[in-house]
Amino acid sequence: MAYSGSELVKEIADAVVNLDAAKVRDLTDKAVRAGLAPSVIVTDGLSRGMKTVGERFRKNEMFLPELFVAGDVFYAGLKLVKPLLAGREREHAIGTMVIGTIYGDIHTVGKDVAIPVFEAAGLNVVDLGIAVPDEKFVEAVRQHKPEIVGLGTYMSSTFMHTSSVVEALKKAGLRDSVKIICGGPAVDPRTARTLGADDASDDAWDAIEKIKKLLAALRTRQ
């Protein structure tokens, strides 16, 4: 069957939602060989499918076992396209971001879906992993000199740990050199700012627009 570019990425998204790893691999391979931009395959195909899965999960239309399977299906396609994404687009980076799931939180799917979306938008992203202690964020800022620090969290209780990360960066004299954005289903911008962060989003696509504004504000101040 012949597909147009838009049909291919829609089919990829649908295959992720349908938990069909074999079809995701096949369609992603077709998209790569057809010359579609890696960023389009990721954002409009693979990650768009995971976004739908997340929405259905929050509505209790899909459940935790299906969420984990969807993550595996997503990675099956991402494995094929991510090397191309890094190779072709890193030179056009709009900024650098370090990101990790906040201390006490071991959830990884949300962060792992968001990172390719951020990379596709032109960010160099350094993944610090899960349950990241405050001092690891401090070390990462010193080492990688990012403009953006991303704090991922799935739970309201660990979202509150944002203030501890902010304080650690302040004590290290690094807070003013970065903008901090929180991400995950438990976050909201008002609370994030109360905790000392600059913004928050529960949607990777929305987060990209906020990150661009934070980058502009940071560079204007510098």
LOZASE-723402 format. One line per 10 residues: number of its first residue (from 1); their letters; for each residue x, y, z negated of N, C-alpha, C. Coordinates in steps of 0.001 Angstrom, whole numbers. Atoms other than C-alpha are relative to their C-alpha. Layout:
NUM> a> X,Y,Z,X,Y,Z,X,Y,Z ~ ...
***
This chain:
1> maysgselvk> 843,-1203,0,0,0,0,879,1254,0 ~ -754,-1259,-75,1332,3456,940,-611,1015,-955 ~ 440,-1012,947,1143,6200,-1667,592,1347,380 ~ -587,-1336,-45,1573,9950,-1491,701,222,-1336 ~ -692,-284,1251,3779,11529,-4144,-946,187,-1169 ~ 949,-259,1087,824,12743,-6192,-734,-1275,-408 ~ 667,1264,310,-876,9354,-5918,926,-921,-787 ~ -969,841,701,2294,7593,-7053,86,350,-1478 ~ -148,-380,1402,2689,9613,-10231,-1293,-238,-776 ~ 1268,305,674,-1015,9239,-11032,-109,-1489,-283
11> eiadavvnld> 28,1450,194,-742,5480,-10550,951,-416,-1128 ~ -943,285,1084,2294,5447,-12850,-643,326,-1350 ~ 668,-388,1253,366,7339,-15545,-1090,-996,-364 ~ 1079,949,259,-2598,4993,-15177,542,-1358,-443 ~ -591,1283,365,-346,1927,-15396,519,11,-1435 ~ -420,-126,1403,1110,3215,-18678,-1212,-160,-912 ~ 1224,82,816,-2401,3668,-20075,-547,-1425,-16 ~ 496,1373,-105,-3303,167,-18869,994,-1030,-536 ~ -1003,856,658,-184,-1243,-20601,606,-1019,965 ~ -481,895,-1046,1082,-2765,-17341,1463,311,329
21> aakvrdltdk> -1421,-294,-158,4887,-2812,-17564,506,-341,1392 ~ -470,408,-1322,5421,-4686,-14300,-393,1026,1055 ~ 461,-990,-974,3347,-2170,-12356,733,1320,-189 ~ -749,-1231,251,5098,762,-14047,1387,-88,609 ~ -1339,162,-586,8492,-620,-13041,-53,75,1522 ~ 124,19,-1451,7339,-1254,-9482,-288,1387,564 ~ 380,-1320,-496,5726,2157,-9035,1101,1028,-226 ~ -1101,-927,275,8601,4013,-10677,1131,-213,1001 ~ -1017,300,-1011,11040,2246,-8362,-405,574,1357 ~ 497,-559,-1263,8873,3230,-5379,162,1521,11
31> avraglapsv> -94,-1458,90,8800,6842,-6591,1442,468,151 ~ -1415,-347,-113,12581,6945,-6954,462,-149,1444 ~ -432,246,-1375,13132,5417,-3503,-667,949,994 ~ 682,-970,-863,10608,7856,-2032,591,1399,-129 ~ -675,-1285,150,12780,10702,-3259,-734,1009,-862 ~ 695,-926,897,10376,12183,-5816,963,502,-1069 ~ -866,-578,1022,12050,14520,-8303,-136,-777,-1307 ~ 76,717,1272,12960,12683,-11523,-887,705,-1020 ~ 821,-746,961,11309,15469,-13520,-1479,-213,242 ~ 1405,227,-334,8024,14903,-11690,-434,-1406,-411
41> ivtdglsrgm> 314,1378,381,8129,11140,-12230,-207,-96,-1510 ~ 95,55,1467,8678,11680,-15955,-1199,783,-510 ~ 1018,-853,614,6363,14576,-16710,-1404,-306,488 ~ 1336,206,-556,3468,13856,-14342,-407,-1468,53 ~ 293,1422,-31,3747,10071,-14443,120,-656,-1361 ~ -231,763,1226,5307,8300,-17411,-487,718,-1258 ~ 364,-714,1229,4904,10963,-20082,-1465,412,-6 ~ 1429,-339,-65,1463,12001,-18849,-837,-1208,-432 ~ 688,1203,441,374,8399,-19327,63,-175,-1506 ~ -127,119,1455,1749,8358,-22869,-811,1063,-726
51> ktvgerfrkn> 839,-1032,606,-41,11611,-23591,-1439,-490,-105 ~ 1364,550,25,-3335,9925,-22663,-122,-1088,-1059 ~ 2,1040,1030,-2441,6946,-24857,-99,636,-1394 ~ 38,-676,1296,-1790,9310,-27770,-1357,600,-296 ~ 1335,-584,184,-5097,11083,-27241,-1021,-1075,-345 ~ 939,1085,278,-6972,7776,-27186,246,-612,-1381 ~ -333,509,1330,-5129,6614,-30289,-603,887,-1080 ~ 552,-920,1001,-6186,9742,-32184,-1526,-71,-63 ~ 1460,140,-38,-9800,9112,-31104,-461,-1405,-393 ~ 289,1396,351,-9593,5472,-32290,-530,-813,1180
61> emflpelfva> 345,762,-1203,-10051,4297,-28702,1109,-992,345 ~ -1105,940,-70,-6645,2586,-28842,583,-113,-1397 ~ -460,256,1362,-4934,1111,-31882,1507,-220,-41 ~ -1442,-5,190,-1436,788,-33324,731,-1049,845 ~ -713,975,-849,-466,-2487,-31564,66,445,1461 ~ 16,-488,-1378,-1497,-955,-28238,952,1179,169 ~ -919,-1135,-48,483,2195,-29049,1437,-480,144 ~ -1354,538,-91,3622,131,-29558,264,-628,1370 ~ -141,586,-1337,3041,-1792,-26323,160,1110,1040 ~ -98,-1119,-929,2503,1494,-24487,1398,606,-31
71> gdvfyaglkl> -1364,-503,110,5860,2676,-25809,979,-859,793 ~ -866,905,-758,7564,-410,-24354,-209,169,1505 ~ 325,-191,-1416,5775,119,-21027,626,1301,509 ~ -590,-1302,-329,6855,3773,-20976,1507,-126,215 ~ -1447,144,-95,10495,2823,-21596,412,-835,1199 ~ -298,832,-1174,10337,222,-18810,169,866,1239 ~ -138,-925,-1121,9819,3042,-16324,1107,1011,-220 ~ -996,-1028,307,12009,5586,-18072,1418,-505,238 ~ -1320,599,-185,14968,3204,-17920,478,160,1445 ~ -349,-115,-1417,14876,3464,-14122,303,1430,422
81> vkpllagrer> -84,-1375,-498,14591,7230,-13837,890,913,-841 ~ -730,-924,872,16422,8729,-16817,1437,257,451 ~ -1355,-315,-482,19956,8304,-15395,6,1034,1118 ~ 99,-979,-1083,18853,10286,-12351,-334,1377,-553 ~ 393,-1259,625,17262,12946,-14531,1209,692,-586 ~ -1181,-587,642,20446,13482,-16514,1021,437,1044 ~ -1028,-285,-989,22693,13379,-13464,-307,1205,861 ~ 342,-1062,-960,20789,15796,-11243,-304,1341,-660 ~ 590,-1228,513,19387,18344,-13645,729,616,-1191 ~ -685,-531,1168,21786,18783,-16563,719,1312,320
91> ehaigtmvig> -748,-1204,-363,23766,21408,-14629,-890,1235,38 ~ 920,-1126,-46,20642,23581,-14495,-670,239,-1364 ~ 602,-48,1337,20010,23443,-18259,-374,1423,-405 ~ 449,-1297,507,18027,26276,-19811,440,220,-1438 ~ -441,-104,1381,19436,25565,-23269,268,-1376,-569 ~ -301,1261,687,20507,22910,-25757,-873,-141,-1235 ~ 877,295,1138,18289,21254,-28357,506,-1238,-723 ~ -189,1222,780,19022,18845,-31179,-1352,-334,-616 ~ 1318,416,476,16018,16822,-32261,112,-1294,-786 ~ 30,1229,786,15310,14204,-34875,-1295,-81,-782
101> tiygdihtvg> 1146,188,887,12476,12710,-36859,451,307,-1416 ~ -402,-568,1275,12563,14367,-40234,171,-1073,-1081 ~ -304,956,1062,13836,12654,-43382,-1281,-570,-620 ~ 1161,665,575,11359,10091,-44745,-974,-524,1034 ~ 922,416,-1059,9668,9514,-41379,754,-873,1002 ~ -695,933,-891,10640,6488,-39292,-719,-173,1340 ~ 697,100,-1283,8194,7027,-36419,888,539,1115 ~ -891,-381,-1089,9941,7281,-33083,-692,221,1336 ~ 632,-48,-1321,7421,6983,-30233,-236,1433,461 ~ 290,-1376,-395,6339,10639,-30234,1242,745,441
111> kdvaipvfea> -1259,-668,-331,9900,11929,-30233,569,-539,1310 ~ -589,612,-1183,11001,9475,-27578,-783,317,1273 ~ 783,-443,-1150,8156,10534,-25307,285,1466,299 ~ -214,-1435,-185,8808,14238,-25873,1361,304,639 ~ -1358,-317,-474,12552,14120,-25139,100,19,1525 ~ -86,-81,-1466,12235,13202,-21432,-770,1181,587 ~ 742,-1176,-454,9624,15956,-21034,875,1242,-155 ~ -882,-1140,235,12064,18443,-22560,1169,-2,993 ~ -1110,88,-943,14916,17168,-20387,-449,354,1414 ~ 524,-307,-1328,12747,17386,-17301,-218,1496,181
121> aglnvvdlgi> 198,-1447,-52,12064,21030,-18169,1322,760,31 ~ -1301,-635,-119,15812,21700,-18172,787,154,-1282 ~ -738,-56,1258,16897,21282,-21784,1015,-1131,-86 ~ -919,1046,439,20018,19409,-22803,-446,-415,-1389 ~ 558,459,1269,18675,17273,-25649,933,-1009,-652 ~ -796,922,804,20733,15591,-28370,-942,-660,-1004 ~ 931,750,849,18698,12868,-30117,733,-493,-1249 ~ -630,380,1267,19625,12466,-33794,-635,-1239,-620 ~ 609,1217,516,17282,9515,-34337,-1139,255,-975 ~ 1125,-70,940,14796,8869,-37139,503,172,-1430
131> avpdekfvea> -308,-190,1430,14697,9690,-40864,1315,767,-179 ~ -1256,-755,-25,17384,12327,-40310,135,848,-1267 ~ -202,-825,1195,18776,13807,-43552,393,1427,366 ~ -278,-1416,-239,19242,17561,-43898,1423,235,507 ~ -1400,-247,-332,23020,17365,-43699,333,-429,1430 ~ -254,421,-1386,22860,15553,-40352,-449,1074,982 ~ 411,-1134,-839,20901,18462,-38854,1068,1084,-48 ~ -1049,-1019,149,23552,20825,-40246,1221,-380,831 ~ -1166,472,-753,26372,18721,-38773,-235,119,1507 ~ 319,-46,-1432,24591,18554,-35401,28,1428,530
141> vrqhkpeivg> -28,-1405,-434,24168,22331,-35232,1443,484,108 ~ -1407,-388,-66,27847,22819,-36010,698,-608,1215 ~ -691,705,-1070,28933,20237,-33455,-473,391,1393 ~ 551,-172,-1345,26586,20864,-30532,-377,1443,329 ~ 336,-1412,-181,25818,24572,-31062,-1280,206,834 ~ 1260,-140,-739,22183,24285,-29908,-667,1341,-297 ~ 865,-1144,289,19728,27134,-29630,-1271,-447,-720 ~ 1257,516,537,16788,24921,-30650,245,-1225,-874 ~ 24,1188,864,16354,22474,-33538,-1431,-508,-45 ~ 1329,598,16,13397,20113,-33199,-152,-962,-1158
151> lgtymsstfm> 289,869,1146,11924,18503,-36313,-1269,-783,296 ~ 1157,824,-294,9622,15591,-35499,-552,-644,-1255 ~ 617,680,1134,7151,14200,-37981,-1387,-496,369 ~ 1310,578,-270,4114,11961,-37848,-948,206,-1168 ~ 793,-37,1236,2936,12495,-41444,25,1389,-626 ~ 83,-1295,673,1765,15545,-43368,1019,105,-1129 ~ -927,-29,1135,3939,14579,-46341,1422,307,447 ~ -1360,-275,-465,7151,14582,-44316,103,1346,715 ~ 20,-1346,-581,6134,17770,-42494,436,1014,-1048 ~ -358,-911,1081,6554,19463,-45878,1513,54,-229
161> htssvvealk> -1455,30,167,10235,18475,-45781,700,1014,909 ~ -564,-1028,-879,10739,21159,-43119,769,1051,-789 ~ -628,-1067,790,11567,23688,-45823,1388,-399,-490 ~ -1299,474,462,14453,21526,-47046,1048,93,1106 ~ -919,-119,-1139,16025,21406,-43581,364,1473,226 ~ -232,-1435,-188,15619,25174,-43233,979,519,-1048 ~ -885,-460,1070,17288,25761,-46599,1428,-496,203 ~ -1332,551,-246,20190,23486,-45684,721,800,1085 ~ -602,-806,-1064,20773,25466,-42493,349,1400,-497 ~ -299,-1309,577,20573,28725,-44438,1279,-45,-829
171> kaglrdsvki> -1176,121,864,23150,27547,-46987,1279,-173,808 ~ -1163,204,-871,25444,26536,-44143,297,1227,861 ~ -193,-1207,-784,25085,30003,-42603,-358,-159,1466 ~ 324,329,-1387,23527,28558,-39450,-1430,336,405 ~ 1425,-173,-299,19846,29444,-39711,-252,1054,1080 ~ 260,-1091,-941,20066,32678,-37739,486,-298,1418 ~ -526,329,-1323,21843,30978,-34823,-929,-910,791 ~ 907,944,-663,18917,28650,-34004,-1456,387,-226 ~ 1436,-40,212,15170,28551,-33578,-460,-1416,-317 ~ 464,1306,465,13328,25699,-35295,-1450,-202,390
181> icggpavdpr> 1367,334,-370,10235,24031,-33861,-329,-1392,-525 ~ 463,1275,529,8277,21227,-35521,-931,-660,1016 ~ 852,704,-948,6503,18542,-33515,-617,-1248,-594 ~ 678,1201,463,4022,15740,-34075,-1457,276,-319 ~ 1436,-180,230,334,15156,-34798,-350,643,-1330 ~ 298,-546,1326,643,16395,-38391,349,1477,-132 ~ -532,-1354,139,2057,19847,-37603,-988,1057,465 ~ 719,-1158,-523,553,23286,-37117,894,1221,-158 ~ -920,-1136,-3,2267,26607,-36359,-18,822,-1287 ~ 77,-858,1188,993,28539,-39387,753,-620,-1171
191> tartlgadda> -696,672,1100,2202,25968,-41911,1492,-81,280 ~ -1416,79,-356,5474,25547,-40022,722,1297,-338 ~ -636,-1287,301,6201,29258,-40339,76,228,-1513 ~ -30,-101,1462,5292,29150,-44033,1168,-787,-576 ~ -1092,861,454,7871,26392,-44421,1367,465,491 ~ -1262,-571,-445,10511,28500,-42680,384,-289,1430 ~ -263,262,-1419,10351,27162,-39114,-520,1173,834 ~ 425,-1084,-884,9652,29367,-36097,-1303,-295,732 ~ 1231,359,-713,6827,27420,-34442,-221,-1499,-145 ~ 319,1434,37,5180,24010,-34067,-960,-318,1134
201> sddawdaiek> 921,448,-1029,3293,21984,-31488,-198,-1504,-118 ~ 262,1442,-15,1626,18582,-31301,-70,-526,1433 ~ 77,355,-1410,1984,18484,-27500,1299,409,680 ~ -1313,-277,-582,5277,18226,-25587,-61,1066,1082 ~ 126,-980,-1085,4015,20283,-22639,-200,1403,-566 ~ 190,-1271,692,2795,23074,-24925,1306,427,-670 ~ -1258,-304,689,6074,22833,-26842,1022,615,939 ~ -951,-558,-971,8075,23560,-23684,-199,1504,148 ~ 262,-1433,-149,6376,26924,-23264,423,760,-1256 ~ -414,-652,1250,6968,27750,-26927,1515,51,-119
211> ikkllaalrt> -1463,30,56,10610,26700,-26687,596,1068,903 ~ -497,-1041,-911,11140,28991,-23701,-123,1384,-635 ~ 175,-1288,680,9741,31910,-25724,1000,154,-1146 ~ -969,-50,1100,11958,31016,-28690,1406,260,533 ~ -1303,-247,-622,15011,30891,-26415,148,1468,402 ~ -40,-1398,-427,14155,34310,-24993,168,919,-1208 ~ -82,-835,1208,13670,35783,-28477,1388,-91,-622 ~ -1324,185,591,16965,34308,-29729,1046,751,812 ~ -1003,-631,-859,18919,35622,-26751,-153,1511,14 ~ 216,-1446,91,17340,39061,-26973,639,551,-1262
221> rq> -566,-438,1275,18406,39305,-30599,1519,-19,31 ~ -1461,100,-70,21944,38219,-29755,576,1103,891
***
